[in-house]
Amino acid sequence: DYPEILGLRVPLPTLVQNDDDDALFTLPEMRRAAAILRDVYEKAGASDSFRCTHYPGPHKFDRPMQAEAFDWFDHWLGR
């Protein structure tokens, strides 16, 4: 919703997962928010700390999304 607010946490790692057919947000809004955040992270020299991915389908948090999220946590938080 508010990528500028989420951008305040730079350079902390941030993973954003989108569902392309989510009824809560339009695809253009998702892409615009990701572009804003990507730009903020790049300007802070923290490009590797931001990832935005897209998945097909409606609003959900399915196994592929969970796998990506858990890998992200393992990477940034360690085991």
Secondary structure as UniProt FT lines:
FT   HELIX           3..6
FT   HELIX           7..9
FT   TURN            10..11
FT   STRAND          14..19
FT   TURN            20..21
FT   TURN            23..24
FT   HELIX           27..43
FT   TURN            44..45
FT   HELIX           47..49
FT   STRAND          50..55
FT   HELIX           63..77
//
